[in-house]
Amino acid sequence: MKESVGNPLHLKSLNHVSLVCRSVEESIDFYQNVLGFVPIRRPGSFDFDGAWLFGYGIGIHLLQSEDPEILPKKSEINPKDNHLSFQCESMGAVEMKLKEMGIKYVRSMVQEGGIDVEQMFFHDPDGFMIEICDCDNLPVIPLVGEMARSCSRVNLQVMQPPQLRVVQQ
């Protein structure tokens, strides 16, 4: 493995994820009414169809495909596929809501060091994988150094090169 050089680009955070859609309207409905994202203003200078949504500190930028029929159609839910993952407060509540909405999903369990992490995977209207998990108890352990941190935003500890520094919120 290559030696880490810290933060050479001085990145601050993930801003957005861009997704090409068969139907921007269907995707807006999904991201708004299933995942709770809020539509936000998009620059009017764009000369292509799309929409911007925001939630949980990140943006989802939906782009209308110029040829929706060539987009791959995924039906099998494969947890090892590319996906976005969101933490939740209650896996039971998520499962009940997915059933109520008629959304097909797959459950999975990760066990590590006596910690169980539940996961549910499902597709958006274009087959892009979404994961919902209760992974806030799973420690994030750097491969170098000795400090571990939780995935939870409440317990967030930011790694600052060349040393680790704890930022309390």
DSSP file with accessible surface (Angstrom, degrees, kcal/mol):
  #  RESIDUE AA STRUCTURE BP1 BP2  ACC     N-H-->O    O-->H-N    N-H-->O    O-->H-N    TCO  KAPPA ALPHA  PHI   PSI    X-CA   Y-CA   Z-CA
    1    1 A M              0   0  198      0, 0.0     3,-0.1     0, 0.0     2,-0.1   0.000 360.0 360.0 360.0 139.6    0.0    0.0    0.0
    2    2 A K        -     0   0  196      1,-0.1     2,-0.1     3,-0.0     3,-0.0  -0.354 360.0 -99.6 -68.1 148.1    1.2    3.5   -0.8
    3    3 A E        -     0   0  178      1,-0.1     2,-0.2    -2,-0.1    -1,-0.1  -0.434  41.2-111.3 -68.7 138.5    2.2    5.8    2.0
    4    4 A S        -     0   0   96     -2,-0.1     3,-0.1     1,-0.1    -1,-0.1  -0.467  22.9-165.8 -71.5 139.4   -0.5    8.3    2.9
    5    5 A V        -     0   0  112      1,-0.3     2,-0.4    -2,-0.2    -1,-0.1   0.040  36.3-124.5-113.3  24.8    0.2   11.9    2.2
    6    6 A G        -     0   0   34      1,-0.2    -1,-0.3     2,-0.1     3,-0.1  -0.554  69.3 -21.4  77.4-125.4   -2.6   13.4    4.3
    7    7 A N    >   +     0   0   65     -2,-0.4     3,-1.9     1,-0.1    -1,-0.2  -0.657  65.0 170.6-124.1  72.9   -5.0   15.7    2.5
    8    8 A P  T 3  S+     0   0   86      0, 0.0    -1,-0.1     0, 0.0    -2,-0.1   0.783  81.2  44.3 -61.7 -26.4   -3.0   16.8   -0.6
    9    9 A L  T 3  S-     0   0  135     -3,-0.1    -3,-0.0     2,-0.0    -2,-0.0   0.419 105.9-126.0 -95.7   0.3   -6.1   18.5   -2.2
   10   10 A H    <   -     0   0  157     -3,-1.9     2,-0.1     1,-0.1    -3,-0.0   0.911  40.5-173.6  56.1  46.2   -7.2   20.1    1.1
   11   11 A L        -     0   0  120      1,-0.1    -1,-0.1     3,-0.0     3,-0.1  -0.406  19.0-172.3 -71.0 149.2  -10.7   18.6    0.7
   12   12 A K        -     0   0  205      1,-0.4     2,-0.3    -2,-0.1    -1,-0.1   0.750  56.6 -34.3-109.9 -41.0  -13.4   19.6    3.2
   13   13 A S        -     0   0  103      0, 0.0     2,-0.5     0, 0.0    -1,-0.4  -0.984  66.5 -76.2-170.2 169.5  -16.4   17.3    2.6
   14   14 A L        -     0   0  105     -2,-0.3     3,-0.1     1,-0.2    45,-0.0  -0.716  41.2-174.6 -79.3 126.9  -18.4   15.4    0.0
   15   15 A N        -     0   0  108     -2,-0.5    44,-2.3     1,-0.3     2,-0.3   0.906  53.0 -26.8 -91.2 -53.8  -20.6   18.0   -1.8
   16   16 A H  E     -a   59   0A  73     42,-0.2     2,-0.4    38,-0.0    -1,-0.3  -0.988  43.0-131.5-158.0 164.9  -22.8   16.0   -4.1
   17   17 A V  E     -a   60   0A  30     42,-2.0    44,-3.0    -2,-0.3     2,-0.5  -0.984  24.7-145.0-120.6 133.9  -23.3   12.8   -6.1
   18   18 A S  E     -a   61   0A  59     -2,-0.4     2,-0.4    42,-0.2    44,-0.2  -0.882  16.4-173.4-104.3 131.1  -24.5   13.1   -9.7
   19   19 A L  E     -a   62   0A  14     42,-3.0    44,-2.9    -2,-0.5     2,-0.4  -0.989  19.9-137.9-128.2 130.1  -26.8   10.4  -11.1
   20   20 A V  E     -a   63   0A  77     -2,-0.4     2,-0.3    42,-0.2    44,-0.2  -0.724  31.7-162.2 -85.1 131.6  -28.0   10.0  -14.7
   21   21 A C  E     -a   64   0A   0     42,-3.4    44,-3.0    -2,-0.4     3,-0.3  -0.859  34.3-144.2-120.5 150.9  -31.7    9.2  -14.8
   22   22 A R  S    S+     0   0   45     -2,-0.3     2,-0.4     1,-0.3    -1,-0.1   0.875 104.5  14.2 -70.4 -41.3  -34.3    7.8  -17.2
   23   23 A S     >  -     0   0   25      1,-0.1     4,-2.1    45,-0.1    -1,-0.3  -0.913  62.5-163.6-140.3 110.1  -36.8   10.2  -15.7
   24   24 A V  H  > S+     0   0    5     -2,-0.4     4,-2.9    -3,-0.3     5,-0.2   0.900  94.9  56.6 -58.6 -38.0  -35.8   13.1  -13.5
   25   25 A E  H  > S+     0   0  136      1,-0.2     4,-2.1     2,-0.2    -1,-0.2   0.921 107.9  45.8 -62.6 -44.9  -39.4   13.4  -12.3
   26   26 A E  H  > S+     0   0  120      1,-0.2     4,-2.1     2,-0.2    -1,-0.2   0.899 114.3  49.1 -63.4 -40.0  -39.5    9.8  -11.1
   27   27 A S  H  X S+     0   0    0     -4,-2.1     4,-2.9     2,-0.2     5,-0.3   0.894 108.1  52.9 -68.7 -39.2  -36.1   10.2   -9.4
   28   28 A I  H  X S+     0   0   43     -4,-2.9     4,-2.5     1,-0.2     5,-0.3   0.949 109.5  50.4 -57.6 -47.2  -37.2   13.4   -7.7
   29   29 A D  H  X S+     0   0   95     -4,-2.1     4,-3.0    -5,-0.2     5,-0.4   0.928 113.4  45.6 -57.2 -45.6  -40.2   11.6   -6.3
   30   30 A F  H  X>S+     0   0   15     -4,-2.1     4,-2.5     2,-0.2     5,-1.3   0.963 115.7  43.2 -63.6 -53.6  -38.1    8.7   -5.0
   31   31 A Y  H  <5S+     0   0    0     -4,-2.9     6,-3.0     3,-0.2    -1,-0.2   0.837 122.1  41.0 -68.0 -28.0  -35.3   10.8   -3.4
   32   32 A Q  H  X5S+     0   0   78     -4,-2.5     4,-0.5    -5,-0.3    -2,-0.2   0.937 125.4  30.8 -81.6 -49.5  -37.8   13.2   -1.9
   33   33 A N  H  <5S+     0   0   91     -4,-3.0    -3,-0.2    -5,-0.3    -2,-0.2   0.667 129.8  32.8 -92.8 -16.1  -40.6   10.8   -0.7
   34   34 A V  T  <5S+     0   0   40     -4,-2.5    -3,-0.2    -5,-0.4    -4,-0.1   0.822 133.1  24.4-100.9 -46.9  -38.5    7.7    0.1
   35   35 A L  T  4<S-     0   0   16     -5,-1.3    -3,-0.2     2,-0.1    -2,-0.1   0.561 100.3-120.3-100.3 -10.3  -35.2    9.2    1.3
   36   36 A G     <  +     0   0   42     -4,-0.5    -4,-0.2    -6,-0.3    -3,-0.1   0.673  53.0 155.6  84.8  17.3  -36.4   12.6    2.5
   37   37 A F        -     0   0    2     -6,-3.0    -1,-0.2    -7,-0.1    18,-0.2  -0.423  35.3-134.9 -74.0 155.7  -34.2   14.9    0.2
   38   38 A V  E     -B   54   0A  88     16,-2.6    16,-2.4    -2,-0.1     2,-0.1  -0.939  16.8-117.7-115.0 130.4  -35.5   18.4   -0.5
   39   39 A P  E     -B   53   0A  62      0, 0.0     2,-0.3     0, 0.0    14,-0.3  -0.415  37.2-171.3 -63.9 137.9  -35.4   19.9   -4.0
   40   40 A I  E     -B   52   0A  75     12,-2.7    12,-0.6    -2,-0.1     2,-0.1  -0.862  32.6 -75.6-127.6 165.4  -33.2   23.0   -4.1
   41   41 A R        -     0   0  221     -2,-0.3    10,-0.1    10,-0.1    -1,-0.0  -0.341  43.0-157.2 -63.1 138.2  -32.5   25.7   -6.7
   42   42 A R        -     0   0   48      8,-0.1    -1,-0.0    -2,-0.1     8,-0.0  -0.897  34.9 -87.8-115.4 142.0  -30.4   24.7   -9.7
   43   43 A P    >   -     0   0   49      0, 0.0     3,-1.2     0, 0.0    -1,-0.0  -0.235  30.1-144.4 -53.6 130.8  -28.4   27.2  -11.8
   44   44 A G  T 3  S+     0   0   76      1,-0.2    -3,-0.0     3,-0.1    -2,-0.0   0.613  90.7  75.8 -72.8 -11.6  -30.7   28.5  -14.6
   45   45 A S  T 3   +     0   0  108      2,-0.1    -1,-0.2     0, 0.0     2,-0.2   0.625  68.5 108.8 -78.6  -9.8  -27.7   28.7  -17.0
   46   46 A F    <   -     0   0   76     -3,-1.2     4,-0.1     1,-0.1    -4,-0.0  -0.443  56.7-158.1 -67.3 137.0  -27.7   24.9  -17.4
   47   47 A D        +     0   0  155     -2,-0.2     2,-0.3     2,-0.1    -1,-0.1  -0.046  68.0  71.3-106.9  31.2  -28.9   23.9  -20.9
   48   48 A F  S    S-     0   0   87      2,-0.0     2,-0.2     0, 0.0    -2,-0.1  -0.976  87.8 -97.5-142.3 154.8  -29.9   20.3  -19.9
   49   49 A D        +     0   0  117     -2,-0.3    15,-2.2    15,-0.1     2,-0.3  -0.471  62.8 113.2 -74.4 143.5  -32.7   18.8  -17.8
   50   50 A G  E     - C   0  63A  20     13,-0.2     2,-0.3    -2,-0.2    13,-0.2  -0.976  44.4-130.1 176.9-176.8  -32.0   17.9  -14.3
   51   51 A A  E     - C   0  62A  16     11,-2.1    11,-3.3    -2,-0.3     2,-0.4  -0.984   9.9-139.9-154.8 150.4  -32.7   18.6  -10.6
   52   52 A W  E     -BC  40  61A  54    -12,-0.6   -12,-2.7    -2,-0.3     2,-0.3  -0.946  19.9-178.8-114.0 137.7  -30.8   19.3   -7.4
   53   53 A L  E     -BC  39  60A   0      7,-2.5     7,-2.4    -2,-0.4     2,-0.4  -0.925   7.3-159.0-129.5 157.1  -31.8   17.9   -4.1
   54   54 A F  E     +BC  38  59A  96    -16,-2.4   -16,-2.6    -2,-0.3     2,-0.3  -0.997  23.7 132.5-140.4 142.5  -30.2   18.3   -0.7
   55   55 A G  E >   + C   0  58A  11      3,-2.3     3,-2.2    -2,-0.4   -18,-0.1  -0.879  61.2  21.9-178.9 150.8  -30.3   16.3    2.6
   56   56 A Y  T 3  S-     0   0  140      1,-0.3     3,-0.1    -2,-0.3   -19,-0.0   0.791 127.6 -58.0  58.8  27.6  -28.1   14.9    5.3
   57   57 A G  T 3  S+     0   0   45      1,-0.2     2,-0.3   -41,-0.0    -1,-0.3   0.492 119.9  86.2  84.7   2.1  -25.3   17.3    4.4
   58   58 A I  E <   - C   0  55A  29     -3,-2.2    -3,-2.3   -45,-0.0     2,-0.3  -0.941  66.7-129.1-133.4 158.9  -24.9   16.2    0.8
   59   59 A G  E     -aC  16  54A   3    -44,-2.3   -42,-2.0    -2,-0.3     2,-0.5  -0.757   6.5-152.5-103.0 150.2  -26.5   17.0   -2.6
   60   60 A I  E     -aC  17  53A   0     -7,-2.4    -7,-2.5    -2,-0.3     2,-0.6  -0.996  12.4-161.7-116.6 119.2  -28.0   14.6   -5.1
   61   61 A H  E     -aC  18  52A  18    -44,-3.0   -42,-3.0    -2,-0.5     2,-0.5  -0.930   5.6-158.2-105.2 116.5  -27.8   16.0   -8.7
   62   62 A L  E     -aC  19  51A   0    -11,-3.3   -11,-2.1    -2,-0.6     2,-0.5  -0.829   6.1-166.1 -97.4 129.4  -30.1   14.3  -11.0
   63   63 A L  E     -aC  20  50A  46    -44,-2.9   -42,-3.4    -2,-0.5     2,-0.4  -0.970  21.2-125.2-119.1 127.0  -29.3   14.5  -14.7
   64   64 A Q  E     -a   21   0A  49    -15,-2.2   -42,-0.2    -2,-0.5   -15,-0.1  -0.555  30.2-121.8 -70.3 125.9  -31.8   13.6  -17.4
   65   65 A S        -     0   0   14    -44,-3.0   -41,-0.1    -2,-0.4    -1,-0.1  -0.426   6.2-142.5 -66.0 139.6  -30.3   11.0  -19.8
   66   66 A E  S    S+     0   0  195      1,-0.3    -1,-0.1    -2,-0.1    -2,-0.0   0.752 101.5  24.7 -72.7 -24.3  -30.2   12.0  -23.4
   67   67 A D  S >  S+     0   0   79      1,-0.1     3,-1.9     2,-0.0     4,-0.4  -0.671  71.4 179.9-140.0  81.1  -31.1    8.4  -24.4
   68   68 A P  G >  S+     0   0   35      0, 0.0     3,-1.2     0, 0.0    -1,-0.1   0.780  76.3  66.2 -57.2 -27.6  -32.9    6.8  -21.4
   69   69 A E  G 3  S+     0   0  135      1,-0.3   -47,-0.0   -47,-0.1    -2,-0.0   0.725  94.9  57.2 -70.5 -19.6  -33.3    3.5  -23.3
   70   70 A I  G <  S+     0   0  125     -3,-1.9    -1,-0.3     2,-0.1     3,-0.1   0.613  80.5 106.6 -87.1  -9.1  -29.5    2.8  -23.3
   71   71 A L  S <  S-     0   0   35     -3,-1.2   -50,-0.0    -4,-0.4   -49,-0.0  -0.465  82.6-106.1 -67.3 137.2  -29.2    3.0  -19.5
   72   72 A P        -     0   0   94      0, 0.0     2,-0.6     0, 0.0    -1,-0.1  -0.334  27.5-137.0 -64.0 144.8  -28.7   -0.5  -18.0
   73   73 A K        -     0   0  145     -3,-0.1     2,-0.5    54,-0.0    54,-0.1  -0.930  18.6-165.2-106.9 118.2  -31.7   -1.9  -16.2
   74   74 A K        +     0   0   88     -2,-0.6     3,-0.0    52,-0.2    49,-0.0  -0.891  23.5 158.2-104.9 131.7  -30.9   -3.6  -12.9
   75   75 A S        +     0   0   98     -2,-0.5     2,-0.3    52,-0.0    -1,-0.1   0.659  54.0  83.0-117.5 -34.3  -33.3   -5.9  -11.3
   76   76 A E  S    S-     0   0  143      1,-0.1     2,-0.8     2,-0.0    -1,-0.0  -0.562  74.8-136.2 -75.4 131.9  -31.1   -8.1   -9.0
   77   77 A I        +     0   0   17     -2,-0.3    -1,-0.1    44,-0.1    44,-0.1  -0.814  27.8 179.9 -89.2 110.4  -30.3   -6.4   -5.7
   78   78 A N    >   -     0   0   58     -2,-0.8     3,-2.6     1,-0.1    51,-0.1  -0.926  22.2-157.9-117.3 105.8  -26.6   -7.0   -5.2
   79   79 A P  T 3  S+     0   0   39      0, 0.0    -1,-0.1     0, 0.0    43,-0.0   0.705  93.5  62.2 -57.0 -16.6  -25.1   -5.6   -1.9
   80   80 A K  T 3  S+     0   0  193      2,-0.0     2,-0.1    -3,-0.0     3,-0.1   0.372  85.5  99.6 -91.5   7.3  -21.7   -5.7   -3.5
   81   81 A D  S <  S-     0   0   38     -3,-2.6    47,-0.0     1,-0.2    -4,-0.0  -0.410  93.6 -75.1 -82.7 165.6  -22.7   -3.2   -6.3
   82   82 A N  S    S+     0   0  123     -2,-0.1    47,-0.8    48,-0.0     2,-0.3  -0.342  70.1 160.6 -55.2 140.7  -21.9    0.5   -6.2
   83   83 A H  E     -d  129   0B  69     45,-0.1     2,-0.4    -3,-0.1    47,-0.2  -0.994  44.0-121.3-160.3 161.9  -24.2    2.2   -3.7
   84   84 A L  E     -d  130   0B  25     45,-1.8    47,-3.0    -2,-0.3     2,-0.4  -0.897  32.7-151.7-101.1 140.4  -24.9    5.2   -1.5
   85   85 A S  E     -d  131   0B  59     -2,-0.4     2,-0.4    45,-0.2    47,-0.2  -0.947  12.0-173.1-121.4 136.0  -25.3    4.3    2.2
   86   86 A F  E     -d  132   0B  28     45,-2.6    47,-2.4    -2,-0.4     2,-0.2  -0.974  19.1-134.1-124.3 138.0  -27.3    6.2    4.8
   87   87 A Q  E     -d  133   0B  83     -2,-0.4     2,-0.3    45,-0.2    47,-0.2  -0.634  26.9-165.3 -84.1 150.0  -27.4    5.6    8.6
   88   88 A C        -     0   0   29     45,-2.1    48,-0.2    -2,-0.2     3,-0.2  -0.837  29.2-128.8-132.0 170.8  -30.8    5.4   10.2
   89   89 A E  S    S+     0   0  208     -2,-0.3     2,-0.4     1,-0.3    -1,-0.1   0.795  96.4  21.2 -86.3 -33.8  -32.3    5.6   13.7
   90   90 A S     >  -     0   0   58      1,-0.1     4,-2.0    43,-0.1    -1,-0.3  -0.903  51.4-168.1-145.4 111.2  -34.4    2.5   13.4
   91   91 A M  H  > S+     0   0    9     -2,-0.4     4,-2.8     1,-0.2     5,-0.2   0.867  95.3  57.3 -63.9 -35.1  -34.0   -0.4   11.0
   92   92 A G  H  > S+     0   0   47      1,-0.2     4,-2.4     2,-0.2    -1,-0.2   0.915 107.0  47.1 -61.2 -43.1  -37.5   -1.7   12.0
   93   93 A A  H  > S+     0   0   48      2,-0.2     4,-2.3     1,-0.2    -1,-0.2   0.899 112.4  50.4 -66.5 -39.1  -39.1    1.6   11.0
   94   94 A V  H  X S+     0   0   31     -4,-2.0     4,-2.8     2,-0.2     5,-0.2   0.947 111.3  48.0 -63.1 -47.5  -37.2    1.6    7.7
   95   95 A E  H  X S+     0   0   39     -4,-2.8     4,-2.4     1,-0.2     5,-0.2   0.924 111.3  50.2 -61.6 -42.2  -38.2   -2.0    6.9
   96   96 A M  H  X S+     0   0  127     -4,-2.4     4,-2.5    -5,-0.2    -1,-0.2   0.925 112.5  47.4 -61.5 -42.6  -41.9   -1.2    7.8
   97   97 A K  H  X S+     0   0   99     -4,-2.3     4,-2.3     2,-0.2    -2,-0.2   0.907 110.5  51.1 -67.6 -41.7  -41.8    1.9    5.5
   98   98 A L  H  X>S+     0   0    5     -4,-2.8     5,-2.6     2,-0.2     4,-0.5   0.921 112.3  47.2 -62.0 -41.9  -40.2    0.0    2.6
   99   99 A K  H ><5S+     0   0  135     -4,-2.4     3,-1.2    -5,-0.2    -2,-0.2   0.933 111.3  51.4 -62.7 -45.5  -42.8   -2.7    2.9
  100  100 A E  H 3<5S+     0   0  135     -4,-2.5    -2,-0.2     1,-0.3    -1,-0.2   0.869 112.5  46.2 -59.4 -37.1  -45.6   -0.1    3.0
  101  101 A M  H 3<5S-     0   0   71     -4,-2.3    -1,-0.3    -5,-0.2    -2,-0.2   0.496 112.5-120.1 -85.7  -3.8  -44.2    1.6   -0.1
  102  102 A G  T <<5 +     0   0   67     -3,-1.2     2,-0.6    -4,-0.5    -3,-0.2   0.791  57.0 156.5  70.3  30.2  -43.8   -1.8   -1.9
  103  103 A I      < -     0   0   33     -5,-2.6    -1,-0.2    -6,-0.2     2,-0.2  -0.796  40.6-131.5 -94.2 122.0  -40.1   -1.3   -2.4
  104  104 A K        +     0   0  150     -2,-0.6    19,-0.5    19,-0.1     2,-0.3  -0.501  37.3 169.6 -70.7 135.6  -38.2   -4.6   -2.9
  105  105 A Y        -     0   0   49     -2,-0.2     2,-0.4    17,-0.1    17,-0.2  -0.933  30.0-136.5-145.0 165.4  -35.1   -4.9   -0.6
  106  106 A V  E     -E  121   0B  52     15,-2.1    15,-2.5    -2,-0.3     2,-0.3  -0.991  19.0-143.4-125.6 134.7  -32.5   -7.3    0.6
  107  107 A R  E     +E  120   0B 102     -2,-0.4     2,-0.3    13,-0.2    13,-0.2  -0.726  21.2 175.3 -95.6 150.3  -31.4   -7.6    4.2
  108  108 A S  E     -E  119   0B  46     11,-2.4    11,-2.6    -2,-0.3     2,-0.4  -0.966  17.2-147.8-147.9 159.6  -27.8   -8.3    5.3
  109  109 A M  E     -E  118   0B  91     -2,-0.3     2,-0.5     9,-0.2     9,-0.2  -0.999   3.8-162.9-134.3 131.6  -25.9   -8.5    8.6
  110  110 A V  E     -E  117   0B  52      7,-2.7     7,-3.1    -2,-0.4     2,-0.5  -0.957   9.0-166.8-110.1 131.3  -22.2   -7.6    9.2
  111  111 A Q  E     +E  116   0B 138     -2,-0.5     2,-0.3     5,-0.2     5,-0.2  -0.985  14.8 162.5-121.3 128.2  -20.7   -8.9   12.4
  112  112 A E  E >   -E  115   0B 126      3,-2.4     3,-1.9    -2,-0.5    -2,-0.0  -0.940  68.1 -20.4-147.9 119.1  -17.3   -7.5   13.6
  113  113 A G  T 3  S-     0   0   81     -2,-0.3     3,-0.1     1,-0.3    -1,-0.0   0.849 127.6 -47.1  54.9  39.2  -15.8   -7.8   17.0
  114  114 A G  T 3  S+     0   0   81      1,-0.3     2,-0.5     0, 0.0    -1,-0.3   0.508 113.5 119.6  81.7   3.8  -19.2   -8.6   18.7
  115  115 A I  E <   -E  112   0B  47     -3,-1.9    -3,-2.4     2,-0.0     2,-0.5  -0.892  50.0-154.5-105.0 129.0  -20.9   -5.7   16.9
  116  116 A D  E     -E  111   0B  86     -2,-0.5     2,-0.5    -5,-0.2    -5,-0.2  -0.904   7.5-169.1-102.2 130.4  -23.9   -6.4   14.6
  117  117 A V  E     -E  110   0B   4     -7,-3.1    -7,-2.7    -2,-0.5     2,-0.3  -0.979   9.8-151.2-120.7 118.1  -24.6   -4.0   11.8
  118  118 A E  E     -E  109   0B  50     -2,-0.5    16,-1.5    -9,-0.2     2,-0.3  -0.666  15.7-172.6 -85.9 145.0  -27.9   -4.5   10.0
  119  119 A Q  E     -EF 108 133B  29    -11,-2.6   -11,-2.4    -2,-0.3     2,-0.4  -0.985  13.5-166.7-136.7 146.4  -28.2   -3.4    6.4
  120  120 A M  E     -EF 107 132B   0     12,-2.3    12,-2.7    -2,-0.3     2,-0.4  -0.999  10.7-164.0-130.5 135.1  -31.0   -3.1    3.8
  121  121 A F  E     +EF 106 131B   4    -15,-2.5   -15,-2.1    -2,-0.4     2,-0.3  -0.949  18.1 151.7-120.9 138.9  -30.3   -2.6    0.1
  122  122 A F  E     - F   0 130B   3      8,-2.2     8,-3.4    -2,-0.4     2,-0.3  -0.955  35.8-106.1-155.9 169.0  -32.8   -1.5   -2.6
  123  123 A H  E     - F   0 129B  30    -19,-0.5     6,-0.2    -2,-0.3   -19,-0.1  -0.748  16.7-133.9-102.6 150.6  -32.8    0.3   -5.9
  124  124 A D    >   -     0   0    8      4,-2.3     3,-2.2    -2,-0.3   -97,-0.1  -0.286  54.3 -80.9 -81.5 178.9  -33.8    3.8   -6.9
  125  125 A P  T 3  S+     0   0   49      0, 0.0   -98,-0.1     0, 0.0    -1,-0.0   0.751 133.6  48.9 -58.9 -20.1  -36.0    4.0  -10.1
  126  126 A D  T 3  S-     0   0   23      2,-0.1   -52,-0.2   -53,-0.1     3,-0.1   0.330 122.4-101.4-101.3   6.5  -32.9    3.7  -12.3
  127  127 A G  S <  S+     0   0    6     -3,-2.2     2,-0.3     1,-0.3   -54,-0.0   0.535  70.3 148.8  88.6   6.6  -31.4    0.7  -10.5
  128  128 A F        -     0   0   53      1,-0.1    -4,-2.3   -45,-0.0    -1,-0.3  -0.601  50.4-115.2 -75.7 133.5  -28.8    2.7   -8.5
  129  129 A M  E     -dF  83 123B   1    -47,-0.8   -45,-1.8    -2,-0.3     2,-0.4  -0.494  29.1-168.8 -77.6 136.1  -28.3    0.9   -5.2
  130  130 A I  E     -dF  84 122B   0     -8,-3.4    -8,-2.2    -2,-0.2     2,-0.4  -0.968   3.8-162.0-119.2 136.4  -29.2    2.5   -1.8
  131  131 A E  E     -dF  85 121B  13    -47,-3.0   -45,-2.6    -2,-0.4     2,-0.4  -0.961   5.0-167.2-117.2 138.1  -28.1    1.0    1.5
  132  132 A I  E     +dF  86 120B  12    -12,-2.7   -12,-2.3    -2,-0.4     2,-0.3  -0.991  23.0 165.3-118.3 131.8  -29.7    1.9    4.9
  133  133 A C  E     -dF  87 119B   1    -47,-2.4   -45,-2.1    -2,-0.4   -14,-0.2  -0.913  47.1-136.1-141.2 168.0  -27.7    0.7    7.9
  134  134 A D    >   +     0   0   39    -16,-1.5     3,-0.7    -2,-0.3   -16,-0.1  -0.376  56.5 137.0-114.7  50.9  -27.4    1.1   11.6
  135  135 A C  G >   +     0   0   21      1,-0.2     3,-1.7     2,-0.1    16,-0.5   0.319  28.7 106.8 -86.4  10.8  -23.6    1.3   11.4
  136  136 A D  G 3  S+     0   0   53      1,-0.3    16,-0.9   -48,-0.2    15,-0.3   0.700  80.0  53.4 -67.2 -13.4  -23.0    4.1   13.9
  137  137 A N  G <  S+     0   0  115     -3,-0.7    -1,-0.3    13,-0.1    -2,-0.1   0.567  84.1  99.1 -92.9  -9.0  -21.6    1.6   16.4
  138  138 A L  S <  S-     0   0   41     -3,-1.7    13,-0.8    -4,-0.1    14,-0.1  -0.676  76.5-129.3 -80.8 117.8  -19.1    0.1   14.0
  139  139 A P  E     -G  150   0C  51      0, 0.0     2,-0.7     0, 0.0    11,-0.3  -0.390   5.8-136.4 -69.1 145.0  -15.7    1.7   14.8
  140  140 A V  E     -G  149   0C  50      9,-5.4     9,-2.4    -2,-0.1    -2,-0.0  -0.918  25.9-168.4 -97.3 113.3  -13.7    3.2   12.0
  141  141 A I        -     0   0  112     -2,-0.7     7,-0.2     7,-0.2     4,-0.1  -0.917  16.3-133.1-111.8 112.3  -10.1    2.1   12.7
  142  142 A P        -     0   0   26      0, 0.0    -2,-0.0     0, 0.0     0, 0.0  -0.300  12.1-132.6 -59.8 145.4   -7.4    3.7   10.7
  143  143 A L  S    S+     0   0  151      1,-0.1     2,-0.4     3,-0.0    -2,-0.0   0.738  97.7  47.6 -70.5 -21.4   -4.9    1.2    9.2
  144  144 A V  S    S+     0   0  118      3,-0.1     3,-0.2     0, 0.0     2,-0.1  -0.962 107.6  18.6-119.6 135.7   -2.1    3.5   10.5
  145  145 A G  S    S-     0   0   52     -2,-0.4    -4,-0.0     1,-0.1     0, 0.0  -0.334  80.3 -97.2  96.9 179.5   -2.2    4.8   14.1
  146  146 A E  S    S+     0   0  198     -2,-0.1     2,-0.3     2,-0.0    -1,-0.1   0.463  79.5 105.4-119.9  -4.8   -4.0    3.7   17.2
  147  147 A M        -     0   0   71     -3,-0.2     2,-0.3    -6,-0.0    -3,-0.1  -0.641  47.0-165.4 -86.8 134.9   -7.1    5.9   17.4
  148  148 A A        -     0   0   49     -2,-0.3     2,-0.3    -7,-0.2    -7,-0.2  -0.870   4.0-168.5-112.0 150.5  -10.5    4.5   16.5
  149  149 A R  E     -G  140   0C  66     -9,-2.4    -9,-5.4    -2,-0.3     2,-0.1  -0.981  20.7-116.1-137.5 153.7  -13.6    6.5   15.8
  150  150 A S  E     -G  139   0C  20      5,-0.5     7,-0.3    -2,-0.3   -13,-0.1  -0.449  21.7-124.2 -81.1 157.7  -17.3    5.7   15.4
  151  151 A C  S    S+     0   0   42    -13,-0.8   -15,-0.2   -16,-0.5   -14,-0.1   0.665  81.0 110.4 -71.5 -16.7  -19.2    6.3   12.2
  152  152 A S        -     0   0   15    -16,-0.9     3,-0.3     1,-0.2    -2,-0.1  -0.351  69.6-141.3 -65.1 136.2  -21.6    8.4   14.3
  153  153 A R  S >  S+     0   0  162      1,-0.2     3,-1.2     2,-0.2    -1,-0.2   0.820 102.2  62.5 -65.3 -28.4  -21.6   12.1   13.6
  154  154 A V  T 3  S+     0   0  117      1,-0.3    15,-0.4    14,-0.1    -1,-0.2   0.902 111.5  36.5 -64.0 -37.2  -22.0   12.7   17.4
  155  155 A N  T 3  S+     0   0   92     -3,-0.3    -5,-0.5    13,-0.1    -1,-0.3   0.130  86.7 153.0-101.2  20.9  -18.7   11.0   18.0
  156  156 A L    <   -     0   0   50     -3,-1.2     2,-0.5    -7,-0.1    11,-0.4  -0.267  21.5-174.6 -60.9 127.6  -16.9   12.3   15.0
  157  157 A Q        -     0   0   50     -7,-0.3     2,-0.4     9,-0.1     9,-0.2  -0.995  16.4-143.2-121.8 124.2  -13.2   12.6   15.4
  158  158 A V        -     0   0   48     -2,-0.5     7,-1.1     7,-0.4     2,-0.5  -0.742   8.2-135.5 -93.8 129.5  -11.4   14.2   12.4
  159  159 A M  E     -H  164   0D  92     -2,-0.4     5,-0.2     5,-0.2     7,-0.1  -0.730  23.2-172.4 -83.2 125.5   -8.0   12.9   11.4
  160  160 A Q  E >   -H  163   0D  74      3,-0.9     3,-0.9    -2,-0.5  -154,-0.0  -0.973  30.8 -92.3-119.8 117.9   -5.6   15.9   10.7
  161  161 A P  T 3  S+     0   0   77      0, 0.0  -154,-0.0     0, 0.0     3,-0.0  -0.423 104.1  17.3 -67.1 145.7   -2.2   15.1    9.2
  162  162 A P  T 3  S+     0   0  137      0, 0.0     2,-0.3     0, 0.0  -156,-0.0  -0.978 133.7  18.6 -90.7   2.9    0.3   14.6   10.6
  163  163 A Q  E <  S-H  160   0D 146     -3,-0.9    -3,-0.9     2,-0.0     2,-0.4  -0.831  80.0-103.3-125.6 167.1   -1.4   13.9   13.9
  164  164 A L  E     -H  159   0D  66     -2,-0.3     2,-0.4    -5,-0.2    -5,-0.2  -0.745  35.5-173.2 -92.1 137.7   -4.9   12.9   15.0
  165  165 A R        -     0   0  137     -7,-1.1     2,-0.5    -2,-0.4    -7,-0.4  -0.993  18.4-134.2-132.0 137.1   -7.0   15.6   16.6
  166  166 A V        -     0   0   67     -2,-0.4     2,-0.5    -9,-0.2    -9,-0.1  -0.791  15.5-165.0 -95.1 128.3  -10.4   15.3   18.2
  167  167 A V        -     0   0   53     -2,-0.5     2,-0.4   -11,-0.4    -2,-0.0  -0.964   9.1-155.4-111.9 119.1  -13.0   17.9   17.3
  168  168 A Q              0   0  176     -2,-0.5   -13,-0.1   -11,-0.1   -11,-0.1  -0.782 360.0 360.0 -97.8 140.5  -16.0   17.9   19.7
  169  169 A Q              0   0  163    -15,-0.4    -2,-0.0    -2,-0.4     0, 0.0  -0.750 360.0 360.0-106.2 360.0  -19.4   19.2   18.5
